[in-house]
Amino acid sequence: MNDYIVRATALEGRIRAFGAVTTQLVEELRQRHQATPVATAAMGRAATVGAVMGLMLKGDNRLTIQIKGGGPIGQIIVDANARGEVRAYASNPHVDLPLNLIGKLDVAGAVGTNGFLNVIKDMGLKNPYQGSVEIISGELGEDFAYYFSQSEQTPSVVGVGVLVDRDYTVKVAGGFILQLLPGVSGEDVSYIEEQLSKVPGVTSLLSEGATPEQILENLIPGPVKFLEREPVRFQCTCSHERLEKVLISLGEGELQSMIDEDQGAEVECSFCKEKYYFSDEHLMTLIDRIKEK
């Protein structure tokens, strides 16, 4: 099954829903970062929700998610846009922890619960939108639901999962977001809660061959109206030109030190791990550009 996100509504627009399969995306993240299973699960959960949140935007808008929970994985960053393009990294993708008390990957232990989940949306305005909430569980699904409820005032249910196979590859990954809009009845909420208690987890359903559409139909009361289906993929925006700007921002002194001590510079993109080499001559041209300003 290729990666995609489906957008849907139900109850005459009183429920907004998204279902996603992101197996290939998360496997690419694992490979690029040589991530351990628990880091793969943490990055994959964050990237899956980030992909869905990106599709909530329009046009050229994009968002960045920062997860800083104080755990050994360090910071998780997700960058996504409205075209289904996603990239992500963790400060320490090689973190390794024992399984938790129920025999699952200890995502909460890796992420930590002493910090914040921040969302920055570039909407093309003078100042970007910023929302922030405390991390309440570290499992990330609950944390994103808390973000939607507190920062965007939209009660939401978020389910997300990554199943890592015995050879450490990603077997399945995906998730769903249900957002309850004004007019949803208590009876409808009770139905959703009951279904959530009965339906197996996301990874179990995906492993059994369920599609995102079928997952949503199992959770939502009444007929579900599917609006669009958008492919999702890893896409990095790094380039030689962008990294030139990063080097210029370091200043003339730092660039001169690179020339004197290292005879050039090698810069690695945190998101895709692509390496860019800048010769002494190239660094000198950057110094000249700084002097011209």
C-alpha positions in Angstrom: 0.0 0.0 0.0 1.5 3.3 -1.0 1.5 6.1 1.5 -1.4 8.5 1.5 -3.7 10.6 3.6 -7.5 10.6 3.2 -9.6 13.6 4.3 -13.2 13.0 5.3 -16.2 14.4 7.1 -19.2 12.8 8.9 -22.4 13.8 10.7 -23.1 16.6 8.2 -19.7 18.2 8.7 -19.7 18.0 12.5 -16.8 15.6 12.4 -13.6 16.2 10.4 -11.4 13.2 10.0 -8.1 12.2 8.5 -6.6 8.7 8.0 -3.0 8.0 7.0 -0.7 5.2 6.0 2.9 6.4 6.2 4.9 3.1 6.1 7.3 4.2 3.3 7.8 7.6 4.8 8.8 6.3 8.2 11.0 3.6 6.7 12.9 6.3 4.7 13.4 8.3 7.9 14.8 5.1 9.6 17.2 4.5 6.8 18.4 8.0 6.4 19.1 8.4 10.1 20.0 4.8 10.9 17.6 5.0 13.7 17.0 2.5 16.4 13.5 1.0 16.8 12.4 3.3 19.5 13.7 6.4 17.7 12.0 5.2 14.5 8.7 4.9 16.4 9.1 8.4 17.9 10.1 10.1 14.7 7.5 8.1 12.7 4.6 9.1 15.0 5.6 12.7 15.0 6.1 12.7 11.2 2.7 11.0 10.6 0.8 13.6 12.6 2.9 16.3 11.0 2.0 15.0 7.5 -1.7 15.2 8.4 -1.4 18.7 9.9 0.4 19.8 6.8 -2.6 18.9 4.7 -4.8 21.0 7.0 -2.9 24.0 5.5 -3.4 25.6 2.0 -1.3 26.6 -0.9 2.4 27.2 -0.1 1.8 27.3 3.7 4.0 25.0 5.8 4.5 24.1 9.4 7.3 23.0 11.8 6.8 20.8 14.8 9.3 20.9 17.7 9.1 18.2 20.4 11.4 18.8 23.3 10.5 16.4 26.1 13.8 16.2 28.0 14.3 12.5 27.1 17.4 10.9 25.6 16.2 11.2 22.0 16.7 15.0 22.4 14.7 17.2 20.1 12.4 15.9 17.3 11.7 18.3 14.4 9.1 17.7 11.7 8.7 20.0 8.7 5.6 19.5 6.4 3.6 21.3 3.8 0.1 21.2 2.2 1.4 19.0 -0.7 2.1 16.0 1.4 5.9 16.6 1.6 7.4 15.7 4.9 10.9 15.6 6.5 12.0 14.9 10.1 14.9 14.2 12.3 15.8 13.6 16.0 18.8 14.9 17.8 19.8 11.4 18.9 18.3 8.8 16.5 20.6 6.1 18.0 18.9 6.1 21.5 18.2 2.6 22.7 16.0 1.7 25.6 14.5 -1.5 27.1 10.9 -2.2 26.3 8.3 -0.6 28.6 6.3 -2.4 31.2 3.8 -3.7 28.7 6.5 -5.0 26.3 6.2 -2.1 23.8 8.8 0.3 22.5 9.3 2.9 25.2 8.6 6.0 23.1 7.6 8.0 26.2 10.9 7.1 27.8 12.8 8.3 24.8 10.8 11.5 24.3 10.4 12.4 28.0 7.6 14.2 29.7 9.4 17.3 30.9 9.0 19.8 28.1 6.9 21.2 25.3 5.3 20.5 22.0 5.6 23.5 19.7 3.9 24.1 16.4 4.9 27.0 14.1 2.8 27.6 11.0 4.1 29.8 8.2 0.8 31.2 6.7 2.5 33.8 4.5 1.7 36.5 7.0 4.2 38.9 8.6 4.4 36.8 11.8 4.0 33.0 11.9 1.4 31.4 14.1 2.9 29.7 17.1 1.2 27.3 19.5 2.7 25.5 22.4 1.6 22.9 25.1 3.3 20.9 27.7 4.0 17.3 26.9 1.6 15.3 29.0 2.5 11.6 28.1 5.4 11.4 25.7 3.6 8.9 23.7 2.8 11.7 21.2 -0.7 10.7 20.2 -2.1 12.1 23.5 0.2 15.0 23.3 -1.0 16.1 19.9 -4.6 15.6 21.0 -3.9 17.9 23.9 -2.3 20.5 21.5 -5.4 20.6 19.3 -7.7 20.9 22.3 -5.7 23.6 24.1 -3.9 25.6 21.4 -6.5 25.3 18.5 -9.6 24.9 20.7 -10.6 21.8 18.7 -11.4 18.7 20.7 -9.6 15.9 18.9 -8.8 12.2 19.0 -5.3 11.3 17.7 -4.2 7.7 17.1 -0.8 7.0 15.7 1.5 4.0 15.5 4.7 2.5 14.1 5.3 -1.2 14.0 9.0 -2.1 13.7 9.8 -5.6 12.3 12.4 -8.0 13.7 15.0 -6.8 11.2 14.3 -3.2 12.4 12.6 -2.2 9.2 9.2 -0.5 9.4 6.4 -3.0 8.9 3.5 -0.6 9.0 3.0 3.0 10.1 0.0 5.3 10.1 -2.6 7.1 12.1 -5.8 9.0 12.3 -7.1 12.3 13.6 -10.8 12.9 14.5 -11.8 16.5 15.2 -15.1 17.2 16.9 -16.7 20.4 15.6 -19.6 22.4 17.1 -22.9 20.5 17.1 -21.5 17.0 17.9 -23.8 15.3 20.4 -22.9 13.5 23.5 -24.3 10.4 22.0 -21.9 10.7 19.0 -19.0 11.2 21.4 -19.9 8.1 23.4 -20.1 6.1 20.2 -16.6 7.2 19.2 -15.2 6.4 22.7 -16.8 3.0 22.6 -15.4 2.2 19.1 -11.9 3.4 20.2 -12.1 0.9 23.2 -13.1 -2.0 20.9 -11.0 -1.4 17.7 -7.5 -2.7 17.8 -4.6 -0.2 17.5 -3.6 1.5 14.2 -0.7 -0.8 13.5 -2.8 -3.9 14.2 -5.4 -2.7 11.7 -2.8 -1.8 9.1 -1.0 -5.1 9.5 -4.3 -6.9 8.8 -4.7 -5.0 5.6 -7.1 -2.3 6.6 -7.0 1.0 4.6 -7.2 4.5 6.2 -10.7 4.7 4.8 -11.7 1.5 6.6 -10.2 2.6 9.9 -12.2 5.8 9.8 -15.4 4.0 8.9 -14.9 1.8 12.0 -14.5 4.8 14.3 -17.1 7.3 13.1 -20.9 7.0 13.5 -23.0 7.2 10.3 -21.8 7.4 6.7 -18.4 8.9 6.1 -17.9 11.3 3.2 -14.4 11.0 1.7 -13.3 14.3 0.2 -9.8 13.7 -1.1 -6.8 11.4 -1.1 -3.3 12.9 -1.1 0.0 11.0 -1.5 2.6 11.5 1.2 6.4 11.3 0.7 9.7 12.3 2.2 11.0 15.5 0.6 13.9 17.6 1.8 14.3 21.3 0.8 18.0 21.5 1.4 20.4 22.7 -1.4 23.8 24.2 -1.9 22.3 27.7 -2.0 20.4 27.3 1.2 23.4 26.0 3.1 25.4 28.9 1.7 23.1 31.2 3.6 23.6 29.1 6.8 27.4 29.5 6.4 27.1 33.3 5.8 25.1 33.6 9.0 28.1 32.3 10.9 30.0 35.4 10.1 33.4 36.3 8.5 35.5 35.1 11.5 34.0 31.6 11.6 34.4 31.2 7.8 38.0 32.3 8.0 38.6 29.7 10.7 37.2 27.0 8.5 39.6 28.1 5.8 42.7 28.3 8.1 42.0 25.1 10.2 40.0 22.8 7.9 40.8 23.9 4.4 37.1 24.0 3.6 33.9 23.0 5.1 31.6 19.9 4.9 28.0 20.6 5.9 25.4 17.8 6.5 21.7 18.4 6.3 20.1 17.3 9.6 16.9 16.2 7.8 18.2 14.1 4.8 21.9 13.6 5.8 23.0 14.8 2.4 26.6 16.2 2.6 27.7 19.4 0.9 31.3 20.4 0.5 32.5 24.0 0.3 36.1 24.6 -0.9 38.5 27.3 0.4 37.7 29.3 -2.7 34.0 29.0 -2.2 34.3 30.1 1.4 36.3 33.1 0.3 33.5 34.2 -2.0 31.1 33.9 0.9 33.4 36.2 3.0 33.5 38.7 0.1 29.7 38.7 0.0 29.6 39.4 3.7 32.0 42.3 3.3 29.9 43.7 0.5 26.8 44.1 2.7 
